Amino acid sequence: MECISVFDMLKIGVGPSSSHTLGPWRAAERFVKELTDSGKFEKVTTVKVLVYGSLSLTGKGHATDLAILMGLSGADPERIPIDQVAGVIADIRKQKQLNLGGRKAISFEESDHLVFLKKFLPFHANALTFEASEDGKRLHRETFYSIGGGFVVKKERVSARKKAVVFQTFPYPVQSGVELLRYCTELQKPISKVVWENERAIRSPDEINRGLDRIWATMLQSIFEGCHSPGELPGGLQVRRRAPDIYKNLKGELPYSSTEEWMQTIRSTEVKFRQILKWVSCFAISVNEVNAALGRIVTAPTNGSAGVVPAVLMYYLVIENHEAGVEEIRQFLLVAGEIGSLFKKGATISAAMGGCQAEIGVSSAMAAGALTELLGGTPEQVLCAAEIAMEHHLGLTCDPIAGLVQVPCIERNSMGAIKAINAAELALESDPAMAKVPFDKVVQTMWETAQDMNSKYKETSQGGLAVGVNLSDC
């Protein structure tokens, strides 16, 4: 059993993909750290990176090459100013030199030292191997796997073994929905409180609250930025940003000077049913347009599905409950993170392994369950909502056009958010005891569906819309 914290599921990073951008970035950082820890760093004269499988097939569209270069350069994806990334990359390519770990200049010819191979390694579809050498003599070689949501592992899963030890320190270790409900029943507490107690085993209350608040602040900023950034997305598809137009048509002429005032202007807008759908779509699309433009977002559980959870939380704050504040936000994020972790433990959150059901499907389930608790649902109804949301995403493929996290990815966030709200409402009107499909069964079914799915529909751009749409028509 593995410890998965809320902060593992909700990571702050850079777009456009958690598995293809954030994961390789973190893998590069880890490789540099290994060189340092082993005392080999100062001897390194060259570094070569081999990129395999899905990472190779859609890597350029997902900025995998940029992420690897940034990670090797020692930049932190959580904190580096986004507008500095292009300059760092341009310098590497112009000077044919990389500042390894931010401390040591080495020669780096991208065509020779960063190689994309279509071959798939057996452990996972997203693999990359780093080799460090001194004047042609190999010093260190390591292979990492980016398994979705920014998680990076080695084949032997050393990190998993360490986390298993931490898992046993959790007062309420959870591996399935059934176990989670048992704790809720025994303690007579909602899911968010059980999750809170587990988080307290590894962090102080202040650390938890600060972390959750920072996650929401990043989510909110990505919504705000997306609503105020017109133009086209990068990548060559000439996709026009739609969130600014949708937002402009909805908001009217009310002035504001901060994100807090901005939220109040939305709350004060007279909202009708069709407008609710438009607002939710606006929130979701705005986040993923920021993501597609290599902006800063929060994995929820991935970058490609990053818009669903913040859109549904924003819906609750500005539509459902104008009195809600920081406590409700933290509660929502705790529940969402826990539901996401159950899918990761029992199935996958990687589109390269399970198609888009593993990303949009899981994010919709996370948001549906979290919204249900905020709306007064029981723990049983929370998992019922999550099950309903996933049930109606089963089999969803991942077929990004040109390998970009744009079409159909951005719109799918809108659909996932609306389905999450619908699933919550259905669950609140349902008796979970009468449900035909338990939560754990839908997790198992999602994994079985992932295993049966043809590999060309798993983030390879070799099937579906990716080959059915003529790029000259885009």
C-alpha positions in Angstrom: 0.0 0.0 0.0 1.2 3.5 -0.9 0.9 6.8 0.8 -0.6 9.4 -1.5 -1.1 12.8 0.0 -3.5 15.4 -1.2 -0.4 17.4 -2.2 0.8 14.5 -4.4 -2.5 14.7 -6.3 -2.7 18.5 -6.5 0.7 19.7 -7.6 1.6 23.2 -8.8 3.5 23.1 -12.1 3.9 24.3 -15.7 1.7 23.2 -18.6 0.8 21.7 -20.9 1.0 18.1 -19.6 1.7 16.6 -16.2 3.0 13.4 -17.6 4.8 14.8 -20.6 6.0 18.2 -19.2 6.0 18.2 -15.4 7.1 14.6 -15.0 10.1 14.8 -17.4 11.0 18.2 -15.7 11.0 16.5 -12.3 12.9 13.4 -13.7 15.7 15.7 -15.0 15.9 17.4 -11.6 16.2 14.0 -9.9 18.9 12.9 -12.2 21.0 16.0 -11.4 20.4 15.4 -7.7 21.7 11.8 -8.1 24.8 13.1 -9.8 25.3 15.5 -6.9 24.6 12.9 -4.2 27.0 10.4 -5.8 29.8 12.9 -6.0 29.9 12.6 -9.9 28.5 16.0 -10.7 31.7 17.9 -11.1 33.1 15.3 -13.5 30.2 15.5 -16.0 31.1 16.9 -19.4 28.1 15.7 -21.4 24.5 14.6 -20.7 22.4 12.6 -23.1 18.6 12.0 -22.8 16.7 9.2 -24.6 12.9 9.7 -24.8 10.7 6.7 -25.4 7.1 5.7 -26.2 4.3 8.2 -25.7 6.7 10.8 -24.5 8.5 10.6 -27.8 5.4 10.4 -30.0 3.7 13.5 -28.6 6.7 15.0 -26.8 7.3 18.0 -28.9 3.6 19.0 -28.8 3.7 18.6 -25.0 6.9 20.6 -24.6 8.7 17.5 -23.3 12.0 18.8 -24.8 11.6 22.2 -23.1 10.8 20.5 -19.8 13.9 18.3 -19.9 16.1 21.2 -20.7 14.6 23.3 -17.9 14.9 20.5 -15.4 18.6 19.8 -16.3 19.2 23.6 -15.9 18.0 23.5 -12.2 14.8 25.5 -12.7 11.9 24.9 -10.3 8.6 24.4 -12.2 6.6 25.7 -9.2 8.3 29.0 -8.9 10.2 30.0 -12.0 8.6 33.0 -13.7 6.9 31.7 -16.8 8.2 34.5 -18.9 11.8 33.4 -18.2 11.4 29.9 -19.7 11.6 31.0 -23.4 14.8 32.9 -22.7 16.5 30.0 -21.0 15.6 27.6 -23.8 16.8 30.1 -26.5 20.1 30.6 -24.7 20.7 26.8 -24.6 20.0 26.4 -28.3 21.9 29.4 -29.4 25.0 28.8 -27.3 24.8 25.0 -27.6 25.6 24.9 -23.9 23.6 23.9 -20.9 24.1 25.1 -17.3 23.7 21.8 -15.6 21.9 22.2 -12.3 22.4 25.9 -12.6 26.0 25.4 -11.5 28.1 23.9 -14.3 28.3 24.8 -18.0 28.5 21.8 -20.3 28.2 21.4 -24.1 24.8 20.5 -25.3 23.9 19.9 -28.9 20.2 19.2 -28.8 20.0 17.0 -32.0 22.7 14.7 -30.5 22.0 14.9 -26.8 18.2 14.9 -26.7 16.9 11.9 -28.8 13.3 11.0 -29.3 12.7 7.3 -30.0 9.4 5.7 -30.9 10.3 2.5 -29.1 8.1 1.7 -26.0 9.8 0.3 -22.8 7.8 -2.5 -21.1 7.3 -0.9 -17.7 5.4 2.2 -18.8 4.6 4.1 -21.9 6.3 7.3 -20.7 10.0 6.5 -20.3 13.2 8.6 -20.4 16.8 7.6 -19.9 19.5 10.0 -18.7 23.2 9.3 -19.3 26.0 11.5 -17.9 29.6 11.1 -19.2 33.0 12.4 -18.6 34.9 12.8 -21.9 33.0 9.8 -23.4 33.2 7.6 -20.3 29.8 6.9 -18.8 29.5 8.1 -15.2 25.8 7.5 -14.4 22.8 6.2 -16.3 19.2 6.1 -15.0 15.7 5.5 -16.5 12.7 7.2 -15.1 9.0 6.7 -15.9 6.5 9.5 -15.8 3.3 7.7 -14.7 0.8 10.6 -14.8 0.0 13.6 -12.6 3.6 14.6 -12.4 4.5 11.4 -10.6 8.0 10.0 -11.5 9.2 6.6 -10.6 12.0 4.1 -11.3 11.1 0.6 -12.3 12.0 -0.8 -8.9 9.6 1.8 -7.2 12.0 2.8 -4.4 9.8 5.8 -3.7 6.8 3.5 -3.4 8.5 1.4 -0.8 9.4 4.5 1.2 5.9 5.8 1.0 4.5 2.5 2.1 6.3 3.0 5.4 4.7 6.5 5.7 1.4 5.0 4.8 1.5 2.8 7.9 1.8 6.0 10.0 -1.5 7.3 8.7 -4.1 6.8 11.5 -6.6 5.8 8.8 -4.8 4.2 5.8 -7.1 4.0 2.8 -6.7 1.8 -0.2 -10.3 1.6 -1.4 -13.7 3.3 -1.2 -14.9 0.6 1.1 -12.1 1.3 3.6 -12.7 5.0 3.4 -16.4 4.6 4.2 -15.6 2.3 7.1 -13.5 5.0 8.7 -16.2 7.6 8.1 -18.7 5.4 9.8 -16.5 4.4 12.7 -15.5 8.0 13.4 -18.8 9.6 12.4 -16.8 12.1 10.3 -17.1 13.3 6.7 -14.4 12.3 4.2 -12.6 15.6 4.5 -12.0 15.1 8.2 -10.6 11.6 7.7 -8.3 13.0 5.0 -7.3 15.9 7.3 -6.3 13.5 10.1 -4.1 11.5 7.7 -2.4 14.6 6.4 -1.7 15.7 10.0 0.4 12.5 10.4 3.0 14.0 8.0 2.4 17.8 8.2 1.4 20.4 10.8 -2.1 22.0 10.5 -0.5 25.2 9.5 1.5 23.5 6.7 -1.6 21.8 5.4 -3.7 25.0 5.4 -0.9 27.0 3.8 -0.5 24.3 1.1 -4.2 24.1 0.4 -4.5 27.9 0.2 -1.5 28.1 -2.2 -3.1 25.5 -4.4 -6.4 27.4 -4.6 -4.6 30.7 -5.1 -2.8 29.1 -8.1 -6.1 27.7 -9.5 -7.8 31.0 -9.1 -5.0 32.9 -10.8 -5.1 30.5 -13.7 -8.9 31.1 -14.1 -8.3 34.8 -13.9 -5.4 34.8 -16.3 -7.3 32.6 -18.8 -10.3 35.0 -18.7 -8.0 38.0 -19.5 -5.7 36.5 -22.2 -7.0 36.9 -25.7 -5.2 35.7 -28.8 -4.1 32.3 -30.2 -2.5 29.4 -28.4 1.0 28.4 -29.4 1.7 25.2 -31.4 0.6 25.9 -34.9 -3.0 24.8 -34.8 -4.1 28.5 -34.6 -6.6 27.7 -31.8 -8.2 30.9 -30.7 -8.6 31.4 -27.0 -12.3 31.4 -26.2 -12.4 32.0 -22.5 -11.9 35.8 -22.8 -14.8 36.1 -25.2 -17.1 34.0 -23.1 -16.1 35.9 -20.0 -16.6 39.3 -21.7 -20.1 38.3 -22.8 -21.1 37.2 -19.3 -19.6 39.7 -17.0 -21.1 43.0 -18.2 -19.4 46.2 -17.4 -18.7 45.9 -13.6 -15.3 47.2 -12.6 -12.7 45.4 -10.4 -9.1 45.8 -9.4 -8.2 42.4 -7.8 -9.1 38.7 -8.0 -11.2 39.1 -4.8 -13.3 42.0 -6.3 -13.4 40.0 -9.6 -15.1 37.1 -7.8 -17.6 39.5 -6.2 -18.5 40.9 -9.6 -19.3 37.4 -10.8 -21.3 36.7 -7.6 -23.4 39.9 -8.2 -24.2 39.0 -11.8 -27.8 37.8 -12.3 -27.3 34.2 -13.4 -29.8 32.1 -15.3 -29.6 28.4 -16.1 -27.9 28.8 -19.5 -25.5 31.3 -18.0 -24.5 28.8 -15.3 -23.4 26.4 -18.0 -21.5 29.2 -19.7 -19.8 30.3 -16.5 -18.7 26.8 -15.7 -17.4 26.3 -19.2 -15.6 29.6 -19.0 -13.8 28.7 -15.8 -12.7 25.3 -17.1 -11.6 26.5 -20.5 -9.7 29.4 -19.1 -7.5 27.1 -17.0 -6.7 24.8 -19.8 -6.0 27.6 -22.2 -3.4 28.8 -19.7 -2.1 25.3 -19.5 -1.9 25.0 -23.3 0.2 28.2 -23.4 2.7 26.6 -20.9 1.3 28.6 -18.0 1.3 27.7 -14.3 -1.6 25.5 -13.2 -2.4 22.8 -10.7 -2.5 19.1 -11.6 -6.0 17.9 -10.7 -5.1 15.1 -11.1 -3.2 16.0 -14.4 -2.4 19.1 -16.4 -4.7 18.1 -19.3 -7.6 17.8 -16.9 -6.6 20.8 -14.7 -9.7 22.8 -15.4 -12.4 20.6 -14.0 -11.7 20.8 -10.3 -11.2 24.6 -10.1 -14.2 25.2 -12.4 -16.5 23.2 -10.1 -15.1 24.8 -7.0 -15.5 28.2 -8.5 -19.1 27.3 -9.4 -19.8 26.5 -5.8 -18.2 29.8 -4.6 -19.9 32.1 -7.0 -23.1 30.4 -7.8 -24.1 28.0 -5.0 -22.9 29.6 -1.8 -21.8 33.3 -1.8 -21.0 33.0 1.9 -18.4 30.2 1.4 -14.8 31.0 2.1 -11.5 29.4 3.0 -12.8 26.5 5.1 -15.1 25.3 2.3 -12.2 25.6 -0.2 -9.9 23.5 1.9 -12.7 21.0 2.5 -13.3 20.7 -1.3 -9.6 20.2 -2.1 -9.2 17.5 0.6 -12.1 15.4 -0.7 -11.0 15.9 -4.3 -7.5 14.9 -3.6 -8.6 11.7 -1.8 -10.8 10.6 -4.6 -8.1 11.1 -7.1 -5.7 9.1 -5.0 -8.1 6.1 -4.9 -8.1 6.1 -8.7 -4.4 6.2 -8.8 -4.1 3.4 -6.4 -6.7 1.2 -8.0 -6.2 2.2 -11.7 -4.3 5.0 -13.3 -4.3 8.7 -13.9 -2.1 8.5 -17.0 -3.6 9.0 -20.4 -0.7 7.1 -21.9 -1.9 4.1 -19.9 -5.6 4.6 -19.8 -6.7 7.2 -22.3 -8.6 10.3 -21.4 -10.9 8.5 -19.0 -7.9 8.4 -16.7 -7.6 12.2 -16.8 -10.9 14.0 -17.5 -12.8 11.0 -16.0 -10.9 11.1 -12.8 -11.0 14.9 -12.5 -14.7 14.8 -13.0 -15.1 12.2 -10.3 -12.9 14.2 -7.9 -14.9 17.4 -8.5 -18.3 15.6 -8.2 -17.4 14.0 -4.9 -16.0 17.2 -3.4 -19.0 19.2 -4.5 -21.4 16.6 -3.0 -19.8 16.9 0.4 -20.0 20.8 0.3 -23.7 20.5 -0.7 -24.4 18.4 2.4 -24.0 14.9 1.0 -23.1 11.9 3.1 -19.8 10.0 2.6 -21.8 7.4 0.7 -23.3 10.0 -1.6 -19.8 11.5 -2.1 -18.5 8.3 -3.5 -21.8 7.7 -5.4 -21.2 11.1 -7.2 -17.6 10.2 -8.0 -18.8 6.8 -9.4 -21.5 8.4 -11.5 -19.0 10.9 -13.0 -16.5 8.2 -13.9 -19.2 5.8 -15.2 -20.0 8.3 -17.9 -16.4 8.8 -19.0 -15.5 5.1 -19.3 -13.7 4.4 -22.5 -12.8 8.0 -23.3 -9.8 8.0 -25.6 -6.8 10.4 -25.7 -6.2 11.5 -29.2 -4.7 15.0 -29.2 -4.4 16.6 -32.6 -0.7 17.3 -33.4 0.2 16.0 -29.9 -1.0 19.4 -28.4 -3.1 19.6 -25.3 -5.6 21.7 -27.1 -8.1 19.8 -29.3 -10.1 18.1 -28.0 -8.5 18.5 -24.5 -9.7 22.0 -23.6 -13.3 21.4 -24.4 -13.3 18.1 -22.5 -12.5 20.1 -19.3 -15.8 22.0 -19.8 -17.7 18.8 -20.4 -16.1 17.1 -17.4 -17.0 20.0 -15.1 -20.6 20.0 -16.2 -20.9 16.3 -15.8 -19.4 16.6 -12.3 -22.1 19.1 -11.2 -24.8 16.8 -12.7 -23.3 13.8 -11.0 -23.4 15.6 -7.6 -27.0 16.5 -8.0 -27.9 13.0 -9.0 -26.1 11.6 -6.0 -27.8 14.0 -3.6 -31.2 12.7 -4.9 -30.1 9.1 -4.6 -30.0 6.4 -2.0 -26.4 5.0 -2.3 -27.6 1.7 -0.9 -29.6 1.2 -4.0 -26.7 2.0 -6.4 -26.0 -0.7 -8.9 -22.3 0.2 -9.4 -20.2 0.6 -6.2 -17.3 3.1 -6.4 -14.6 0.5 -6.2 -16.2 -1.4 -9.1 -16.0 1.6 -11.4 -12.3 2.1 -10.4 -11.7 -1.6 -11.3 -13.7 -1.3 -14.5 -11.8 1.8 -15.6 -8.5 0.0 -15.2 -9.8 -3.0 -17.1 -11.0 -0.7 -19.8 -7.6 0.9 -19.9 -5.9 -2.4 -20.4 -8.2 -3.4 -23.2 -7.9 0.0 -25.0 -5.9 0.0 -28.2 -2.6 1.7 -27.6 -3.2 4.2 -30.5 -5.9 5.8 -28.4 -3.5 6.4 -25.4 -1.9 9.7 -26.0 0.1 8.7 -29.0 -1.5 10.9 -31.7 -1.8 7.7 -33.8 -5.6 7.3 -33.7 -8.9 9.0 -33.5 -9.1 12.7 -34.1 -5.3 12.9 -34.2 -5.3 11.1 -37.6 -8.9 11.8 -38.6 -8.4 15.6 -38.8 -6.4 17.1 -41.7 -4.1 19.6 -40.1 -4.2 21.7 -43.3 -7.9 22.4 -42.5 -7.1 23.6 -39.0 
